[in-house]
Amino acid sequence: MLTERFSGGIIAAYQRIDVKVADSLNQLVEEGQINRLYIGFRGMWHHGPNEKVDLYSGFKFGVVRFSTGEISTTRQTISVLEDRNNRSRYSLGIIPIGARFLITQEIGAHFQVSIGAPTFLSGGINHSF
């Protein structure tokens, strides 16, 4: 908690997506993995004191890094997956509502709805210091 009603925290998320790319005749051109890493900050406004459930709204700001893993292709051309998915970008999101359920004084689980990438619905484990 930074103040009685406002807190901040760090967010980290990883996702691996298996992708198959086909041409207009539905013939497989290539397949591979896309990795997405998100590291950011989450600021939250807490709506009111409750010993078991903490309702909040807020924002998140971070960097999304896309990278490709192993790719197999049937053609000897430039990889579409590599060309479009090795990049980074900033990400800003709004959290209209979220809830943290306190298991102990330091540990909880949260579920939140977000507007903006990289997630629209998320859940996770929280640890308070």
C-alpha positions as YAML, in Angstrom:
chain: A
units: angstrom
residues:
- id: 1
  name: MET
  ca: [0.00, 0.00, 0.00]
- id: 2
  name: LEU
  ca: [1.35, 3.40, -0.98]
- id: 3
  name: THR
  ca: [-1.48, 5.19, 0.85]
- id: 4
  name: GLU
  ca: [-4.57, 3.96, 2.70]
- id: 5
  name: ARG
  ca: [-6.50, 3.58, -0.58]
- id: 6
  name: PHE
  ca: [-3.81, 3.33, -3.31]
- id: 7
  name: SER
  ca: [-1.34, 0.50, -3.92]
- id: 8
  name: GLY
  ca: [1.04, -0.53, -6.65]
- id: 9
  name: GLY
  ca: [2.63, -3.73, -7.79]
- id: 10
  name: ILE
  ca: [4.61, -5.49, -10.47]
- id: 11
  name: ILE
  ca: [2.98, -7.76, -13.07]
- id: 12
  name: ALA
  ca: [4.74, -10.50, -15.01]
- id: 13
  name: ALA
  ca: [3.06, -12.90, -17.43]
- id: 14
  name: TYR
  ca: [4.20, -15.44, -20.01]
- id: 15
  name: GLN
  ca: [2.24, -17.18, -22.76]
- id: 16
  name: ARG
  ca: [3.31, -19.64, -25.47]
- id: 17
  name: ILE
  ca: [1.09, -19.94, -28.54]
- id: 18
  name: ASP
  ca: [1.38, -22.75, -31.09]
- id: 19
  name: VAL
  ca: [0.51, -21.39, -34.56]
- id: 20
  name: LYS
  ca: [-0.05, -22.91, -38.01]
- id: 21
  name: VAL
  ca: [0.01, -20.65, -41.08]
- id: 22
  name: ALA
  ca: [-1.77, -21.76, -44.27]
- id: 23
  name: ASP
  ca: [-2.04, -20.15, -47.70]
- id: 24
  name: SER
  ca: [-5.26, -19.37, -49.57]
- id: 25
  name: LEU
  ca: [-5.56, -23.00, -50.71]
- id: 26
  name: ASN
  ca: [-5.34, -24.19, -47.06]
- id: 27
  name: GLN
  ca: [-1.96, -25.78, -47.60]
- id: 28
  name: LEU
  ca: [0.35, -25.66, -44.59]
- id: 29
  name: VAL
  ca: [3.12, -23.13, -45.12]
- id: 30
  name: GLU
  ca: [4.73, -23.10, -41.68]
- id: 31
  name: GLU
  ca: [4.12, -23.81, -38.04]
- id: 32
  name: GLY
  ca: [5.86, -22.74, -34.89]
- id: 33
  name: GLN
  ca: [5.71, -21.09, -31.51]
- id: 34
  name: ILE
  ca: [5.14, -17.48, -30.53]
- id: 35
  name: ASN
  ca: [6.20, -16.46, -27.01]
- id: 36
  name: ARG
  ca: [4.66, -13.44, -25.29]
- id: 37
  name: LEU
  ca: [6.30, -11.93, -22.19]
- id: 38
  name: TYR
  ca: [4.66, -9.04, -20.34]
- id: 39
  name: ILE
  ca: [6.34, -7.06, -17.55]
- id: 40
  name: GLY
  ca: [4.61, -4.06, -16.10]
- id: 41
  name: PHE
  ca: [3.26, -2.02, -13.20]
- id: 42
  name: ARG
  ca: [-0.27, -2.12, -11.78]
- id: 43
  name: GLY
  ca: [-1.70, 0.78, -9.77]
- id: 44
  name: MET
  ca: [-4.91, 0.10, -7.83]
- id: 45
  name: TRP
  ca: [-7.51, 2.20, -6.04]
- id: 46
  name: HIS
  ca: [-9.14, 0.15, -3.25]
- id: 47
  name: HIS
  ca: [-12.87, 0.73, -2.80]
- id: 48
  name: GLY
  ca: [-13.15, 0.03, 0.90]
- id: 49
  name: PRO
  ca: [-11.89, -2.05, 3.79]
- id: 50
  name: ASN
  ca: [-12.95, -5.68, 4.06]
- id: 51
  name: GLU
  ca: [-11.01, -8.39, 5.86]
- id: 52
  name: LYS
  ca: [-11.56, -11.15, 3.26]
- id: 53
  name: VAL
  ca: [-12.30, -9.46, -0.10]
- id: 54
  name: ASP
  ca: [-10.51, -6.43, -1.51]
- id: 55
  name: LEU
  ca: [-12.39, -4.74, -4.41]
- id: 56
  name: TYR
  ca: [-10.31, -2.41, -6.58]
- id: 57
  name: SER
  ca: [-10.05, -0.50, -9.85]
- id: 58
  name: GLY
  ca: [-6.90, 0.76, -11.49]
- id: 59
  name: PHE
  ca: [-4.53, 0.81, -14.43]
- id: 60
  name: LYS
  ca: [-1.59, -1.17, -15.77]
- id: 61
  name: PHE
  ca: [1.38, -0.11, -17.85]
- id: 62
  name: GLY
  ca: [4.11, -2.32, -19.22]
- id: 63
  name: VAL
  ca: [6.07, -3.77, -22.11]
- id: 64
  name: VAL
  ca: [4.96, -6.73, -24.22]
- id: 65
  name: ARG
  ca: [7.75, -8.70, -25.94]
- id: 66
  name: PHE
  ca: [6.85, -11.13, -28.72]
- id: 67
  name: SER
  ca: [9.43, -13.65, -29.93]
- id: 68
  name: THR
  ca: [9.35, -16.78, -32.02]
- id: 69
  name: GLY
  ca: [10.48, -20.21, -30.96]
- id: 70
  name: GLU
  ca: [11.15, -23.18, -33.18]
- id: 71
  name: ILE
  ca: [9.61, -22.81, -36.67]
- id: 72
  name: SER
  ca: [9.24, -25.41, -39.41]
- id: 73
  name: THR
  ca: [8.39, -24.38, -42.95]
- id: 74
  name: THR
  ca: [7.52, -26.17, -46.19]
- id: 75
  name: ARG
  ca: [8.92, -23.37, -48.35]
- id: 76
  name: GLN
  ca: [12.30, -21.68, -48.57]
- id: 77
  name: THR
  ca: [10.91, -18.14, -48.26]
- id: 78
  name: ILE
  ca: [11.04, -15.63, -45.44]
- id: 79
  name: SER
  ca: [9.12, -16.82, -42.39]
- id: 80
  name: VAL
  ca: [5.81, -15.00, -41.86]
- id: 81
  name: LEU
  ca: [5.91, -15.89, -38.15]
- id: 82
  name: GLU
  ca: [9.41, -14.48, -37.67]
- id: 83
  name: ASP
  ca: [8.65, -11.35, -39.70]
- id: 84
  name: ARG
  ca: [5.51, -10.41, -37.74]
- id: 85
  name: ASN
  ca: [6.28, -11.64, -34.22]
- id: 86
  name: ASN
  ca: [9.78, -10.55, -33.16]
- id: 87
  name: ARG
  ca: [8.90, -7.17, -31.68]
- id: 88
  name: SER
  ca: [8.19, -5.24, -28.50]
- id: 89
  name: ARG
  ca: [5.61, -2.58, -27.67]
- id: 90
  name: TYR
  ca: [4.27, -0.60, -24.75]
- id: 91
  name: SER
  ca: [0.89, -1.55, -23.35]
- id: 92
  name: LEU
  ca: [-1.57, 0.53, -21.33]
- id: 93
  name: GLY
  ca: [-4.73, -0.90, -19.78]
- id: 94
  name: ILE
  ca: [-7.56, 0.08, -17.47]
- id: 95
  name: ILE
  ca: [-8.88, -2.22, -14.75]
- id: 96
  name: PRO
  ca: [-12.56, -1.31, -14.23]
- id: 97
  name: ILE
  ca: [-13.04, -3.91, -11.50]
- id: 98
  name: GLY
  ca: [-10.97, -6.51, -9.73]
- id: 99
  name: ALA
  ca: [-11.19, -8.52, -6.55]
- id: 100
  name: ARG
  ca: [-8.50, -9.97, -4.34]
- id: 101
  name: PHE
  ca: [-9.50, -12.76, -1.98]
- id: 102
  name: LEU
  ca: [-7.24, -12.85, 1.06]
- id: 103
  name: ILE
  ca: [-6.12, -16.33, 2.12]
- id: 104
  name: THR
  ca: [-3.72, -15.05, 4.81]
- id: 105
  name: GLN
  ca: [-2.56, -11.57, 5.75]
- id: 106
  name: GLU
  ca: [0.22, -11.76, 3.10]
- id: 107
  name: ILE
  ca: [-1.19, -14.13, 0.43]
- id: 108
  name: GLY
  ca: [-4.24, -13.77, -1.78]
- id: 109
  name: ALA
  ca: [-5.70, -14.65, -5.16]
- id: 110
  name: HIS
  ca: [-7.08, -12.07, -7.59]
- id: 111
  name: PHE
  ca: [-9.42, -11.97, -10.56]
- id: 112
  name: GLN
  ca: [-9.81, -8.85, -12.67]
- id: 113
  name: VAL
  ca: [-11.34, -7.51, -15.86]
- id: 114
  name: SER
  ca: [-9.10, -5.29, -18.01]
- id: 115
  name: ILE
  ca: [-9.63, -3.02, -20.98]
- id: 116
  name: GLY
  ca: [-6.51, -3.11, -23.12]
- id: 117
  name: ALA
  ca: [-3.83, -5.62, -23.97]
- id: 118
  name: PRO
  ca: [-2.31, -7.98, -23.10]
- id: 119
  name: THR
  ca: [-5.16, -9.52, -21.06]
- id: 120
  name: PHE
  ca: [-8.89, -8.90, -20.81]
- id: 121
  name: LEU
  ca: [-9.63, -11.32, -17.99]
- id: 122
  name: SER
  ca: [-6.94, -12.51, -15.63]
- id: 123
  name: GLY
  ca: [-6.32, -14.19, -12.34]
- id: 124
  name: GLY
  ca: [-3.28, -14.73, -10.21]
- id: 125
  name: ILE
  ca: [-1.61, -15.11, -6.85]
- id: 126
  name: ASN
  ca: [-0.68, -12.04, -4.78]
- id: 127
  name: HIS
  ca: [1.92, -11.56, -2.07]
- id: 128
  name: SER
  ca: [1.98, -8.46, 0.12]
- id: 129
  name: PHE
  ca: [5.23, -7.21, 1.68]
...
